[in-house]
Amino acid sequence: MIVRKVTVGFVIQTFDTDLPGFISQEFIAGDQCDYEDVNGETVDSSLLIVDGKEAYLPFNMVDPDNWRD
C-alpha cells in the first residue's frame, strides 16, 4: 500500500533585492501530520512503524541556484 505522510509547516524564502535573487530557503516542519492513501483517504499512521519507530525521511530542500529558470 502506498501511504502519503502530509506534514503541515512553513517555507521561508530569503530574497536579496541588491542582487536581485533568492539566496536561501528553509522548511519549518510542524507537529501536525496526516496520513493518507493515493486516493486521499485517511489511513492509520501505524502503517509506517518499522522496528518500533515511525519511518523517517528528512526534509531536504535544495537552495534555488537558478531561481529565474
N, C-alpha and C positions, 0 to 999 in steps of 0.2 A: 504494500500500500504506500502511496506517495502521501507524505504529510508535510504541510507547509507551516512553518513557525513564523507568525507575523508579530514583529516587535514594534511597539509604539516608541517613538523617540523624536529627536530633532536633528537637523543637519545645519551646521554653522559654516557658512562660506565667507571667506575674507577676501575683499576686493581692494586693490590699491589704485586709487584714482590718478596717481602720478605716473604709473607705468603706461597705460592702464592695463589692468589684468587681475585675474584671480590669483592669489598666492597660496591659499590653502583651503581645505575643508575638513571638517570632522563630524562624526556621527556620535550623538549622545543617546545611548540606548536607555529606555525606561524600564521599569519593572513589569509593565503590562505586556503579556504575550498571549496571543490567541493561536490555537492550533486548528487547522482545517485540512480537508482533503482537496483534491484537484477541482471539485465542484463547489468549493466554498462552504461545505457543511462542516460543522464543528466536530472535532474528534478529541478523544481523551489524550492529554499530554503524556500519560504513562507509556504511550506507544514509543516515545523517544528515550525510554530508560534503558541504558546499556550498562551492564556490570554495576548496577545500583545507583548510577548517576545519569542525569539527562545528557544526551549527546550535545556537544557544544561546537559551534563553528564561529571563529572570531569575525567581527565586522570589519573587514579590511576594505577601506575606501582608498581609491587612488587619487592623488592630487592632480588637478587639471593642468597638465603641461601644455596642452593645445586647446585652451578654452575657447578659442574663436572658431575651431573646426566644426 
